[in-house]
């Protein structure tokens, strides 16, 4: 049982909300009240005075986690890791694409999931790993151009592994559409990959044609960018909108 006992209202509010979102079993009490017999972990604020009397009554040693009011999620993740009996390495799985699926795992437990535009993926990952110790990012080897840009954006900040994503996309039944990329990201996170510092990709003729077609669809005047501009988009040097603006100026 997790017990939350603190005189810090911000800690109490933040931690309780995080625990409820995770569906974790917990109880709350006054800081000086003796813990219930089944208590295994106590979450308190950074300045709360935990007296021995409060720890009395529990049937086993009680772990204490101090929560920063600005980072209640980190405290809850630490608490859940302790309750599982191991710290659990933080691993981020990414299924690359125009809207990559992103899954954050602590050990084998999924603690967060996202699906965001590709341009936002690296920032989301960096934010989720701010408090993590020895994290790793695992990204699928599909959607080569988008994946390469994400690798390049992250490799200087965190270890990145490239994973063979064959077979990682599950069958998604009725009512769960839209979850496939996120579930694939979970599977990717669970597979070891090859460490990479970056990923240089030369776009194929087919990929260039796709980008040119998208430029025509995106522009209001049915404009198609040149092959050289399309290659710069493929390499991440320009966004599609920037390429269209440059084409208009030519």
C-alpha angles and dihedrals in degrees: 000000000000115000123199113203121160143135090215108097094198091053092046094049095044097044095045092050091049092049091049092050089053093047090236121162112243145141134210131221144156115290096245098044116109113257120252115258094253095052113128102165136027123203115202138164125268094260102033115125108229108201125201090240090063091055093051119105099040116122094226140020111296121222117220122215119190112211125211108222088224093053111036092150092062091053093049092049090051091048093050091048090053091048089054089054098244138066095237119207117257109244126180118203120199127193100197124222140109087300104024121208111233126193126184115205131188103199103315094333121101106225101171140008134191143174112198139154112286091246090062098044099092093048092050090051094048091050093051092050098049093105098030124117117217096349127177133201119215117194129186119245094231126096086041100193097047092041092051091054092050091048091051091048093052108030095086092054106038140012110272126199125194111222130199098240096195108138096006096113108087129210107268116207132208113302095024100075113140092035096088096089093048093048089048088053089055090052091047091052090056094054122081114232142184117285112244133184094198141335123235113197126183105209117238123234089254092054090049090052091051091054092048090050091050091051090055091049092047098048122083092217097051090251122171118204121227124262092252091054090046089054090052089051090049091052092050094248092120136020116235091252091051090050091051091050091050091048090053090053094051 
